[in-house]
Amino acid sequence: MAALPKVLSGSHTIEITASNLSYTFFGVLVLGLLTGAIRKQERILTTFISLIIFGLPLLILWQQKVVFNLNVLVWGLLVLVGIVLVVVWVRQMIQDDKNQ
């Protein structure tokens, strides 16, 4: 309870290592592959593009052992963007399954 004012004022930071980010990205990618979410060519192309755009920089950062200090608000925005992307992805998968 004592940390709540620090979190609300934005003075509290969360440390995120690049290795955790890369493990999360590659874990989500493997999960998408295992669940059969990329059945069509567009999804395979999207997977490779996202692997190049997001995966390579994370791998480079992981090799350099960089540590990010992010504000709680920035961390919340990143989580919100991730949730929105997952919702859009799931809706697209459901719509594609209905069209088959």
Stockholm file with secondary structure:
# STOCKHOLM 1.0

chainA/1-100         MAALPKVLSGSHTIEITASNLSYTFFGVLVLGLLTGAIRKQERILTTFISLIIFGLPLLILWQQKVVFNLNVLVWGLLVLVGIVLVVVWVRQMIQDDKNQ
#=GR chainA/1-100 SS CTTHHHHHHTCCEEEEEHHHHHHHHHHHHHHHHHTTCCCSHHHHHHHHHHIIIIIHHHHHHHHHTCEEEEEHHHHHHHHHHHHHHHHHHHHHHHHHHHHC
#=GC SS_cons         CTTHHHHHHTCCEEEEEHHHHHHHHHHHHHHHHHTTCCCSHHHHHHHHHHIIIIIHHHHHHHHHTCEEEEEHHHHHHHHHHHHHHHHHHHHHHHHHHHHC
//
